[in-house]
Amino acid sequence: MSGSQMSWVAQPGKPLVGEITVPGDKSVSHRSVMFGAIAEGTTRVTGFLEGEDTRATAAILSRLGVRIDAPSAGERVVHGVGLHGLRGTAEALDCGNAGTGMRLLAGLLAAQRFDSVLIGDASLSKRPMRRVIDPLQQMGARIESEGGLPPLRIHGNNVLQGIDFECPVASAQLKSALLLAGLYARSPTTVREPHPTRDYTERMLRAFGADIDFSPGLATLRPGQALIATDVDVPADFSSAAFFLVAASVVPGSHLRLRRVGMNPRRTGLIDALKLMGADITVSPVGEQGGEPVADLEVRATQLRGATIPEPLVPDMIDEFPALFTAAALAEGVTVVSGAAELRVKESDRIAVMAAGLRSLGARVEEKPDGAIITGGALHGGHADSQGDHRIAMSLSVAAQCASGEVRIDDVANVATSFPGFDQLARGIGFGLRLA
């Protein structure tokens, strides 16, 4: 079924009550198979996200000569071929909807002996890749693209030099692409960020034995080293938990517990933002998984209040803004978001598409170039289009739980890229949600 044919019908359900575990972290899942592929030895991954994005990355690595077994759902056994063991293929490598996959693979493939072509779906083909292409070319890579958009034609047999690069935007994907290329460079690679971003790549490189120094906003990788296979236990994805954190905050009578959620400190800005709005969220640390801190999260419904979201929180919640917009539409008063221009070049223009979706349900949303001003109030039923953006589809389904009438949400097939089974899990705790 194509995205345009697949829709949800949502309406107010019951108070959200229970204890759930959301799927594995998408960012950690991508990296676990990627680093396992170029490590020496066998990497066992548990908690792997069975989403279309992460499966696309694993499929590409398989086409490049890496044996990846899947003994059961959520498990991968990656038989590493070492830094120089990948084999080229004449066929295009399809990243699907995965921007993370394409940008990180661009860094990895820029250093190989063979040529590669990376392609993606219609949404990914509109996403900017120039931010990755330019610094990789400064390192000695040869990458062709039309207007900085996919497909990317990557030429092999390059001698890469390390780079001391100051990122123009805060992007964990950009940083990760340069560090992957830096594994093959002849001199150290240093990446400096305007604001600290998620350090999944740095943590995992260290776990695989790389010689890397990192602190918030700065990473330096020394080349000429092998990666050594290690087991990775993927924590639950905070971005997937975000929809339920907001839902349980806004649906009256809700009391929900989310188990073993990844709490990378550069990922959890939504909790700080929701607490500024008066949310009742308790964080109980329960150790580490896959080198990432994890915690149980307990959330109880409360009346949220509008707030001005501090700009330093923005990089730490860039994927969670659609969920935050829903929270703001149901809060008392005005919420102001600034410094989030990056939202306009995600899977969709998330500011415009989320604003349109919420307005179709009666919300008052004023767009700004880098954010929005949202005045909370009552929502009614209506018809909204997610424009094929998985996070917007799920965020609108949360808004519908507090609307006065039925809400139809179109183009929801891409939810499977990051959160397969979202609608079943949501129904299990009280959502009113079904396929149209």
Buried (B, 14 or more C-beta within 10 A) or exposed (E): EEBEEBBBBBBBBEBBBBEBBBBBBBBBBBBBBBBBBBBBBBBBBBBBBBBBBBBBBBBBBBBBEBEBEBEEEBBBBBBBBEBEBBEBBEEBBBBBBBBBBBBBBBBBBBBBEBBBBBBBBEBBBBBBBEBBBBBBEEBBBBBEBEEBBBBBBBBBEBEBBBBEBEBEBBBBBBBBBBBBBBBBBEBBBBBEBEBBBBBBBBBBBBBBBBEBEBEEBBBBBBBEBBBBBBBBBBBBBBBBBBBBBBBBBBBEEBBBBBBBBBBBEBBBBBBBBBEBBBBBBEBEEBEBBBBBBBBBBBBBBBBBBBBEBEBEBBBBBBBBBBBBBBBBBBBEBBBBBBBBBBBBBBBBBBBBBBBBBBBBBBBEBEBBEBBBBBBBEEBEBBEBBBBBBBBBBBBBBBBBBBBEEBBBBBBBBBBBBBBBBBBEBBEEBBBBBEEE
